[in-house]
């Protein structure tokens, strides 16, 4: 694999979910949780200086600090706290956490009418399921988070998807990234040469 800089690689759980979607003719959805790190609850005491625009009469920034109740970007524990909130939300929505990968959750079986499974990589979730299953997953997540959902996307985290549902196959590639690299390094007019591999 050649992975695009700043693009998240598909983790092993995602590849397994994609294989299940192809085998059982399920929809694939890319779900992005907006401002993900701001949803985590802090288990310990964290204080920060007041931002200048928050200063009020009687509470000068030089004398007062803010105690954080929620995680925020820049805190080392923010990803862990936000993942805890995500896990709690899915478990309360009747999803089971995978024993093999604690970032993968499922509800039902691939042959059931309300099946859905999702795997998280920070704030990006690759999800598979039936229409009813994905609707349930979306409503479960929307009870806590603000989402952007793309059902049967043409790319996920910088990796393009080509799918033929009738013939039960799917291809993952990064042709757009390779084209972008050729443009960036002024190599669009280069002469391609086959490089045989043993």
N, C-alpha and C positions, 0 to 999 in steps of 0.2 A: 504494500500500500504506500502511496505517496499521499501524505495528508497535508491539507492546506494550513498554512500558518493562521492562527487565530480561529481555526475551525475545530470543533470538538470531534475527536475520533469516535466512531461507533464502538461502544464497549461490547464485550462478549455477550452480555445479557441482551443487548439490542439485536445482535446478529441472530441469536436464538429466537427472539420474538419475531423478527422478520421471516425466519424460516418457518415458524408456526403459521404466520399469516399466509404465506404462499401455500403451504400444505393444506390448510383448511379454508382457503379462499376468504380470508378475513380482511377487513379494512385496516389500513395503517393510518395513524394520526400522529402528527408532530404537535406537541403541546408545550408552549413556553409560558412559564409563570413570570409575570411582570413584577419587578422590584422584589425578587424572591428573598433576598437577605433581610428585608425589613419585617418579615413575618415571624421570625424566630423569637422565642421568649428567652431572656437571659436568666440562667439559674443562679448566677453570682452577682455581686455588687460591682457595677462599672460606673465610673464617674467621668465626666468630660467638662472642659471649660465651656462657658456660655458663648455661643456665637454672638458677635457684636450686635446683630439685628434683633436678638432676643432680650437684650438688656432692658430692664424696666426701672422706673423710678423706685427707689428704695431697695433695689436688688442689683447693685453694681457688679459688673462682670469680674472685677478684681476681687470681690469678696464672696461670690457665690458660684457654685458649680451645679451641673445638671446630673441627676442620677438616671441612667438609662433603664427603661423597662423592657425595651425591645432591642433586638440586635440591629446592627446597621453596617453598611459597607465600610470596610477598613478594619473591622474588628476581627482578630484571628479566629474567634469562636463563631462568627456569623454563619459560615456554611453549615457547621454542625447543628447550630440552633434551628436554622431554617429546615434542615433535613428532618429534625425531630418533629417539627410542626407538620411537615408533609407526611411523615410516617403515621403520626397520630390521626391525621385527617383520613388517610386511606384505611387504616385499621378500623376506625369508627364507621366507615362506609362499607363494612363487610368484606374488605379485601384481605387476603392472606399474604404474609410476607414470605418470600422464598427462603428456604434454608440454605441453598447454594449461593445466593446472591441477595444480600439484604436491601438492595436498591430495586428489586423486582417484586411487584405485587400482582396478584391475580384474583379474579372472582369467577367461579364456575369452571367449566371445562371447555376446551375449544369447540366441542360439538353442541354445547348448550346455547339456547337462544339469547341469553343475557351475558355471554362471555366477554370479559375484558381483561387485559393484562397491560401493565405499564412498567417501564424501567426508567429510572431517573439518573441523569448526569447533571448535577448541580440544578439549574433551573429549567433544563430541557428534558422533556419526557417523551420517549418513543412509546406509543401505545398501539395496541392491536385489539380487535374485537368485532363483534357484530354491531350493527347500527344501534340496537337497544343497549348493548353493553357499553359502547363508547359514550352514548348519551348519559348513562348512569355514572360513568367515570367522570365525565365533564361536570355534571351537576354536583357530584361529591366534591370535586376540587373547587368548583365555584362557590361552595358554601364557605370557603376560607380564603381563596386566592383570586386574583384577577388574572385571566388567561388570554392567550392568543392561540387559537386552535386551527390547524390546517389538516383536513382529512384527505388522505391519499395524495400527499405532496409529491412534487417532482424532485425535491431534494430534502435531506435531513442533515443538519449541522455541517453543511458544505459538501456532502456526498450526494451525487445525483442518483436517482432511481429510475430505472426503465423496467416496466412490469407488463407482462402479458398474462392476464388472469385466466384467459380461456385455456392456455397451454401450460399453466401453472409454473411459470418461471419469472425470476426477477434478477436484474443485474445492478450492481452498485459500481459506480465509477466516479472519477473526478476529471472528466474531459474539460470542463469549464475552467478548472484550476490550472490545468496544463496550458490551455490557450492563454489564460491570464499571465502565466509565467513567461510564455513566448513573447507576448506583447511587452511585458515589463523589461525584458532583457534584449529587445529588438531582434528577436530570432524568428519572427513570423515568416520570413523569406528563406530560412535556412533549408538545406537539403537533407531531408530525413534519410537515415541509413538504418537498415534492420540490424539488430545486434543479436546474433543467435546465442541461446543459452544452452549449456550442457544439460 
